[in-house]
Amino acid sequence: MCLADGQQSTSLVQKATVPITVGGRTFQIDLIFLPHAKDDSPVEINSSSCPTNSIPSEIPLHSNTVKETETNDLHLREEEGQALNVEERNDLMVLLNESDHPPVSTAPYRLSPNRKEHLRKEIDNLLAHNIIEECESPYAAPVVLVPKSNGTVRLCIDYRKINAITIPDKYPLPLMEVLLHDAKSTAFMSTLDLKSGYHQVEVNPADQDKTAFVCPFGTFRYKRMPFGLRNAPATFQRLMDQFRNGLPNVNILVYLDDIVVLSETEKCKFVCSRVKYLGLWITPKGIEVDQDKIAAIQNIPSPRNLKQLQSFLQTCSWYRKFIPNFSDIARPLSNLSKKSTAWKWSEIEQQAFQTLKQCLITPPILRQVDPKKPFIIRMDASSYALSAVLLQGESPTDEQPVEYASRLLSSAEKHYSTTEREALAVVWALNKFRGYIEGAEITVASDH
């Protein structure tokens, strides 16, 4: 053995070939049994000493010893995984604008034989898990089957009519900017995606009839919270926030059923150097876009109608904080997306379309905020738009973007003088980045 301090030590190792069966297939795995190093000393393996499958009795070794106390921490506690009591949940309630509003219903949509077969399986599964039950309800919403990427279908209910007469729950969903701002730089991150999270929340018994849906196999109502109801996201987010608030000493980001746990040390059950969250990658270096998503955007063809254009702009807007001067670049497309504008796809729109896609090929890594360091805000104002970037860094050569922002000028603002537009850019940028810079040292840099 070659110890970390350079000393040589002789030790014996053993090799054994063990059959491992995974998914019905058996593999032969060579296992090497290493002696336990004293004083947890790291040792080093030199693969050049093993030109064949035979392992000599005396070889240089190198490995890191895992403490027994650390491995014991990986066992789950007995109480983990137990169901919550009913009184600990927040039941979903469907309150109508008018208490005496007549029930709303829609005839079931027509389904192909293949879709009926898929629907039958979904219905049987929900019945088996006590998520739905048969009923006789004056309410009835039609079923919509949405294809999933794995070839299966997702059962969705068209609740548009009941949603239109439902009093909205104003509990807010967290903003992506706030979540990413809270994702301070940490060494380890763990992600959790709750399995059937909505179905863990019960529907208030008095409101279960309002969740009824109709299909070729009968009328059913939900006993657990379904997707598609107007107040389902707010109900679930409130429950998850209560869970998060019960762990004040743990840095947890929660957006519905997507959870990220941020840890300062390696003492965690699941550790990753980078995790995907809300379509973005959180890394120790900063926030990055998901290249799989960007590849899909690159394959989007030129829009042929208003609906396709709006879909493209909505997709790109999700990444606008990564694109300098986004509003100015997208201005021709934004103007064309107005309902008052006649559809005409010209070279100007095509160039803006390609430029946006090009900007997403190699977007910058957004730096994670260090609240102890000063901020720099650089802004600019053109005849059509305002743009700004929030930066942090020890020196001008070390400056990295935290977030880009931009917006189009209103009709009145377009008549401002150059000085007035630059002053407007300063005020707007300070308000835009207020959540980052309030109480911190900042430097405002303007080119006018």
C-alpha positions in Angstrom: 0.0 0.0 0.0 1.0 3.6 -0.6 -0.4 5.7 2.2 -1.2 9.4 1.9 2.1 10.4 3.7 4.1 8.4 1.1 4.9 5.4 3.3 4.7 1.9 1.8 2.7 -0.9 3.4 2.2 -4.5 2.3 -1.2 -6.0 2.4 -3.2 -8.9 1.0 -6.3 -8.5 -1.2 -8.8 -11.0 -2.4 -10.8 -11.3 -5.6 -14.1 -13.0 -6.1 -16.4 -13.3 -9.2 -20.0 -12.9 -8.1 -23.1 -13.3 -10.3 -25.4 -10.2 -10.2 -29.0 -10.5 -11.7 -30.7 -7.2 -12.8 -33.9 -7.1 -14.7 -33.7 -10.8 -15.5 -30.2 -10.7 -16.9 -27.2 -12.1 -15.0 -23.8 -10.5 -15.1 -20.5 -11.7 -13.7 -18.9 -9.0 -11.5 -15.3 -9.1 -10.2 -15.2 -7.9 -6.6 -11.9 -6.9 -4.9 -11.9 -7.1 -1.1 -9.6 -4.5 0.4 -8.4 -4.5 4.0 -9.6 -1.8 6.3 -6.9 0.9 6.5 -5.9 2.0 9.9 -6.6 5.5 11.1 -8.9 5.9 8.0 -5.8 6.5 5.9 -6.5 6.8 2.1 -4.8 4.3 -0.1 -4.2 4.2 -3.8 -4.8 1.5 -6.5 -2.4 1.5 -9.5 -4.3 -0.1 -12.4 -1.0 -0.6 -14.3 0.0 -3.2 -11.8 -2.9 -5.4 -13.0 -2.5 -6.1 -16.7 -4.7 -9.1 -16.5 -7.7 -10.3 -14.5 -5.3 -11.8 -11.9 -4.7 -9.7 -8.9 -1.2 -10.0 -7.3 -1.0 -10.2 -3.6 1.1 -7.1 -3.2 -0.1 -4.0 -5.2 -0.2 -0.3 -4.6 -3.8 0.7 -3.5 -5.8 3.9 -3.3 -9.3 4.3 -2.0 -11.3 6.5 0.4 -12.6 4.7 3.5 -16.3 5.2 4.3 -16.9 5.5 8.0 -19.4 3.0 9.4 -21.2 5.7 11.3 -21.8 7.5 7.9 -23.3 4.4 6.3 -25.6 3.9 9.2 -27.1 7.3 8.6 -28.5 6.1 5.3 -31.1 3.9 6.9 -34.6 5.4 6.7 -36.4 6.2 10.0 -39.5 4.1 10.6 -41.8 7.1 10.7 -40.8 8.2 7.2 -43.3 7.2 4.5 -46.3 7.0 6.9 -49.5 8.6 5.7 -50.6 11.9 7.2 -53.7 12.0 9.3 -56.8 13.6 7.7 -56.8 16.5 10.1 -53.2 17.4 9.1 -54.2 17.9 5.5 -55.8 21.0 3.9 -58.8 19.6 2.0 -59.6 21.1 -1.4 -62.7 23.1 -1.4 -64.7 24.2 -4.5 -66.6 27.4 -3.6 -68.9 28.8 -6.3 -69.5 32.5 -7.1 -73.2 32.0 -6.4 -74.2 29.4 -3.8 -77.4 28.7 -5.8 -75.7 28.5 -9.2 -77.2 25.6 -11.2 -74.8 22.6 -11.8 -72.8 22.7 -15.0 -72.2 19.7 -17.2 -70.8 18.8 -20.6 -71.4 15.7 -22.7 -68.5 13.2 -22.9 -66.1 13.6 -25.8 -66.0 10.8 -28.4 -63.0 8.4 -28.0 -61.5 5.9 -30.4 -61.4 2.2 -29.4 -57.7 2.5 -28.6 -58.3 5.5 -26.4 -61.2 3.8 -24.6 -58.9 0.9 -23.7 -56.3 3.3 -22.2 -59.1 5.1 -20.3 -60.5 1.9 -18.9 -57.0 1.1 -17.5 -56.7 4.5 -15.9 -60.2 4.3 -14.4 -59.5 0.9 -12.9 -56.2 2.1 -11.5 -57.8 5.2 -9.8 -60.6 3.0 -8.4 -58.1 0.5 -7.0 -56.3 3.2 -5.2 -59.5 4.8 -3.8 -58.8 8.1 -5.6 -62.2 8.1 -7.4 -65.6 6.5 -6.9 -68.7 6.0 -9.0 -71.4 8.5 -8.3 -74.6 10.2 -9.4 -73.8 13.9 -9.6 -75.6 16.8 -11.4 -72.1 18.0 -12.3 -70.3 16.4 -15.2 -67.0 17.3 -17.0 -65.7 15.5 -20.0 -62.5 13.4 -20.1 -59.4 14.4 -22.2 -56.6 11.9 -22.7 -53.2 13.6 -23.2 -50.4 11.5 -24.8 -47.2 11.3 -22.6 -43.6 11.0 -23.9 -43.3 7.4 -22.8 -46.2 6.2 -25.0 -48.9 6.2 -22.2 -51.7 8.7 -21.7 -52.5 11.1 -18.9 -56.1 11.3 -17.8 -57.2 14.9 -17.7 -60.6 16.4 -17.0 -62.0 19.5 -18.8 -63.1 21.5 -15.8 -63.4 24.8 -17.7 -67.1 25.2 -16.9 -66.8 24.6 -13.1 -63.6 26.7 -13.0 -65.5 29.7 -14.6 -67.9 29.8 -11.6 -65.4 29.0 -8.9 -64.2 31.6 -6.4 -60.4 31.8 -6.9 -58.0 31.0 -4.1 -55.5 33.9 -4.1 -52.7 31.9 -2.4 -49.7 32.8 -4.6 -47.4 30.4 -6.4 -43.7 31.2 -6.0 -42.0 33.2 -8.8 -39.2 31.4 -10.6 -37.0 34.5 -10.0 -37.5 34.3 -6.3 -36.8 30.6 -6.1 -33.6 30.9 -8.1 -32.6 33.9 -6.0 -33.0 31.7 -2.9 -30.9 29.0 -4.5 -27.7 30.3 -2.9 -24.4 28.6 -3.9 -24.1 25.3 -2.1 -21.9 22.2 -2.5 -24.6 19.7 -2.6 -28.2 19.6 -3.9 -30.9 17.0 -3.7 -34.1 16.9 -5.8 -37.4 15.4 -4.9 -40.4 15.0 -7.2 -43.4 13.9 -5.2 -45.2 10.9 -6.7 -48.9 11.7 -7.4 -48.7 14.7 -5.0 -52.2 16.0 -5.8 -53.7 12.6 -5.0 -52.4 12.9 -1.4 -54.8 15.7 -0.7 -58.4 14.9 0.0 -61.3 16.7 -1.5 -63.8 18.2 1.0 -66.7 15.7 1.1 -69.2 18.5 0.5 -67.4 19.4 -2.8 -66.7 15.9 -4.2 -69.8 16.0 -6.5 -68.4 19.1 -8.2 -65.3 17.1 -9.3 -67.5 14.6 -11.2 -66.5 13.6 -14.7 -68.4 11.6 -17.3 -67.0 9.0 -19.7 -68.2 5.9 -21.7 -67.8 3.9 -18.5 -70.0 6.0 -16.2 -69.9 9.0 -13.9 -67.1 9.2 -11.3 -66.1 11.8 -8.7 -62.7 12.4 -7.1 -62.1 11.7 -3.4 -58.5 13.0 -3.8 -57.5 16.3 -5.5 -57.5 16.0 -9.3 -55.5 18.1 -11.8 -57.3 20.8 -13.6 -59.4 22.4 -10.9 -58.9 26.2 -10.6 -57.8 26.1 -6.9 -55.8 22.9 -6.9 -52.4 24.5 -7.4 -53.0 27.1 -4.6 -54.2 24.3 -2.2 -51.2 22.1 -2.9 -48.7 25.0 -2.7 -50.1 26.1 0.7 -49.7 22.6 2.0 -46.1 22.3 0.7 -45.2 25.7 2.2 -46.5 24.6 5.6 -44.3 21.6 5.3 -41.3 23.8 4.4 -42.0 26.2 7.2 -41.8 23.4 9.6 -38.1 23.0 8.7 -36.8 26.5 9.4 -33.1 25.4 9.5 -33.2 23.6 6.2 -32.8 25.5 2.9 -35.7 24.1 0.8 -37.1 25.4 -2.5 -40.7 24.2 -3.2 -42.7 24.8 -6.4 -45.8 22.5 -6.2 -44.4 19.0 -6.2 -40.9 19.9 -7.3 -38.5 20.2 -4.3 -34.8 21.0 -4.0 -32.9 20.6 -0.8 -29.7 22.7 -0.6 -26.9 21.5 1.7 -23.7 23.2 2.9 -22.0 19.9 3.7 -21.9 16.4 2.4 -23.9 15.0 5.3 -27.1 14.4 3.2 -28.9 11.4 2.0 -28.8 12.3 -1.7 -26.1 14.5 -3.1 -25.6 16.0 -6.6 -23.2 18.6 -7.9 -26.0 19.8 -10.3 -29.7 19.4 -10.3 -32.5 20.2 -12.8 -35.2 22.4 -11.3 -38.1 24.1 -13.2 -36.4 23.5 -16.5 -33.1 25.0 -15.4 -29.9 23.5 -14.0 -28.7 24.7 -10.6 -24.9 24.2 -10.1 -22.3 25.5 -7.7 -21.2 27.9 -10.5 -24.7 29.3 -11.1 -27.9 28.8 -13.0 -27.8 27.2 -16.5 -30.4 26.4 -19.1 -31.3 22.9 -19.9 -29.7 22.0 -23.2 -32.3 19.4 -24.0 -35.0 22.2 -23.8 -32.8 24.5 -26.0 -32.4 21.7 -28.6 -36.2 21.4 -28.8 -36.5 25.2 -29.3 -33.9 25.0 -32.1 -36.1 22.5 -33.9 -39.2 24.7 -33.9 -40.1 25.8 -37.4 -41.0 29.3 -38.4 -44.5 30.1 -37.1 -47.3 30.0 -39.7 -50.0 31.6 -37.6 -50.6 33.7 -34.5 -51.1 30.7 -32.1 -47.7 29.2 -33.1 -46.0 32.6 -32.7 -47.5 33.1 -29.2 -46.3 29.6 -28.2 -42.8 30.3 -29.4 -42.7 33.7 -27.5 -44.0 32.1 -24.3 -41.3 29.4 -24.5 -38.5 31.9 -25.1 -39.8 34.2 -22.4 -39.1 31.5 -19.8 -35.4 32.1 -20.6 -35.4 35.8 -21.1 -33.3 36.4 -18.0 -30.5 34.7 -20.0 -30.8 36.8 -23.1 -29.5 40.4 -23.2 -31.9 42.9 -24.9 -34.6 40.2 -25.2 -37.4 42.7 -25.6 -35.6 44.7 -28.3 -34.7 41.5 -30.2 -38.2 40.1 -30.0 -39.9 43.4 -30.8 -41.0 42.5 -34.4 -42.5 39.2 -33.1 -44.2 41.0 -30.2 -45.8 43.5 -32.5 -47.0 40.8 -34.9 -48.5 38.9 -32.0 -50.9 41.7 -31.2 -54.5 40.9 -32.2 -54.9 44.2 -33.9 -52.1 43.4 -36.3 -52.7 41.5 -39.6 -50.6 38.4 -40.0 -47.6 39.0 -42.3 -44.4 37.0 -41.8 -41.6 38.9 -43.5 -37.8 38.9 -43.5 -37.8 41.2 -40.4 -39.8 38.7 -38.3 -37.7 35.7 -39.6 -34.5 37.5 -38.6 -35.8 38.2 -35.1 -37.0 34.5 -34.9 -33.5 33.2 -35.8 -31.7 35.7 -33.5 -33.6 34.5 -30.5 -32.9 30.9 -31.2 -29.2 31.8 -31.8 -29.0 33.6 -28.4 -30.2 30.4 -26.7 -27.5 28.1 -28.2 -24.7 29.5 -25.9 -26.5 31.4 -23.1 -24.5 32.7 -20.2 -24.3 31.0 -16.8 -26.2 33.2 -14.3 -24.2 33.7 -11.2 -25.8 32.7 -7.9 -26.2 35.7 -5.7 -23.8 36.4 -2.8 -25.6 38.9 -0.6 -22.3 39.9 1.1 -20.8 41.2 -2.2 -21.7 44.5 -3.9 -23.8 44.7 -7.1 -23.3 46.4 -10.4 -26.2 47.5 -12.6 -25.6 48.4 -16.2 -28.5 49.6 -18.3 -29.2 51.0 -21.8 -32.1 52.7 -23.5 -32.9 52.5 -27.2 -35.7 54.2 -29.2 -37.8 51.1 -28.6 -36.8 49.3 -25.4 -35.0 49.4 -22.1 -32.4 46.8 -21.1 -30.4 46.1 -17.9 -28.1 43.5 -16.4 -27.3 42.8 -12.8 -23.7 41.7 -12.1 -21.5 40.7 -9.3 -17.7 40.2 -9.1 -14.6 41.1 -7.2 -13.2 43.1 -10.1 -14.3 44.2 -13.6 -12.7 41.1 -15.1 -14.5 38.9 -12.6 -18.0 40.4 -13.2 -20.7 37.7 -14.0 -24.3 38.3 -14.8 -26.9 37.5 -12.2 -29.9 38.3 -14.4 -30.8 40.2 -17.6 -33.9 42.2 -18.0 -35.6 44.2 -20.7 -38.9 45.7 -21.7 -40.4 47.7 -24.6 -41.1 51.4 -24.3 -44.7 52.5 -24.2 -46.1 54.9 -26.8 -45.6 57.9 -24.5 -42.1 56.8 -23.4 -40.9 56.7 -27.0 -41.3 60.5 -27.1 -38.9 60.9 -24.2 -35.5 62.6 -24.9 -32.4 60.5 -24.8 -31.5 61.8 -21.3 -35.1 61.0 -20.1 -35.0 57.5 -21.5 -31.7 56.8 -19.8 -33.0 58.1 -16.5 -36.1 56.0 -17.0 -33.8 53.0 -17.5 -32.1 53.6 -14.1 -35.4 53.9 -12.2 -36.8 50.8 -13.9 -33.7 48.7 -13.4 -33.5 49.6 -9.7 -37.2 48.5 -9.3 -36.7 45.4 -11.4 -33.7 44.2 -9.3 -35.0 45.5 -6.0 -35.4 41.9 -4.6 -31.6 41.4 -5.0 -30.1 44.8 -4.2 -32.2 46.2 -1.4 -29.9 46.9 1.6 -26.8 46.1 -0.4 -24.0 48.2 -1.9 -24.7 48.9 -5.6 -23.0 50.7 -8.4 -25.1 52.0 -11.3 -23.3 52.3 -14.6 -24.9 54.3 -17.5 -23.4 55.3 -20.8 -25.1 58.7 -20.9 
